[in-house]
Amino acid sequence: MANQWRGVLREYADRLDISDATPIVTLGEGGTPLIPAAALSARTGARVYVKFEGMNPTGSFKDRGMTMAVSKAVEAGAKAVICASTGNTSASAAAYATHAGITAAVLVPEGKIAMGKLAQAIAHNAQLLQVQGNFDDCLDIARDLANNYPVHLVNSVNNDRIEGQKTAAFEVVEVLGDAPDFHIVPVGNAGNYTAYFRGYSEELARGESTKLPRMFGFQATGSAPIVLGHVVKDPDTIASAIRIGNPASWELATAAREVSDGYFGAISDEKILEAHRILSAEVGIFVEPASAISVAGLLERSEAGMIPRDSVVVLTVTGHGLKDPQWALRTADGSDVKPTIVPVDTAQIADVLGLIRT
Ligand SMILES: *Cc1c(COP(=O)(O)O)cnc(C)c1O
């Protein structure tokens, strides 16, 4: 076990508010790869790296925050946690709660969560309720329950989540030897945007890095409250993980944007799917649609002349493509991809593959 990654609480124990009394609930989250993306560097002239958070135990960055939130909940004596979720928080809460031997109750918007994520929450034995409303309704009720009943809230309004998530910035600085010039993330509740900013600020204060990256966050056009400057009542996008009309960390994120000379932009679903395809087919990284908005945002800002040549750019891609694979099986015109069917015959298969006998 000597060389095994120990999860973010043990790896960064000195930089998190935990003590010897904190029971560490971990599935080995964090330590995710930072992958140079030659195809994106070629398209933009920048030096582009992808932080692949789909490589966490439940397939999204939520695990970094959940190890902290559930550990602290158990330390405080909680027997049950609750969250509202567009899918990944519920998958993560369910896994960490069950690992800790406590109950997870999760509230998800009816019919609006990807099948892989629904399956995860159920597989991990969560009490999953589909609420006849949107994510923002689910979060209101989860907060209400946590205020008035014996359940512990593990949404990112719980600061423990942000604390755990900031460790991703530590990992980036360790690998690059400094902060990047730009860091780009998808934005839903803006908790992760806030967490990266906090992580990079701490690295700067410790003298581990020489600068803050400019923090760029992207929302889907139909679900872009921060860009528009007002709550969106019925947020709409295929990127279900960021279908959020009233971000919980709105103010923290706005402050982070100011300090880092950052930016919030909106991207259409069409551009998200284009970027999704570029990332899977040219870089070899398969993500869920919400994650691809980082790539789309980079391409949009690069085309706008806002990313100088040779800048170091880190894109966080937040969740794994296997959670919501249907988007890979659509052609540009919206029809289904139909894999070619062939007989059991080498010569015919070679022919279909365009191979010429040597
Ligand atoms: C939760 C989530 C987001 C949004 O993160 P926020 O902290 O809510 O801004 C983006 N992508 C994926 C895959 C997620 O699970």
The ligand as an ORCA input file, in Angstrom:
! r2SCAN-3c Opt
* xyz 0 1
  C     -21.584     19.567    -10.439
  C     -21.072     19.579    -11.817
  C     -20.748     20.768    -12.495
  C     -21.013     22.120    -11.917
  O     -20.212     22.416    -10.799
  P     -20.659     23.603     -9.834
  O     -19.738     23.499     -8.696
  O     -22.080     23.341     -9.471
  O     -20.501     24.858    -10.623
  C     -20.207     20.694    -13.760
  N     -20.010     19.499    -14.353
  C     -20.311     18.345    -13.738
  C     -20.081     17.072    -14.467
  C     -20.845     18.341    -12.462
  O     -21.148     17.185    -11.879
*
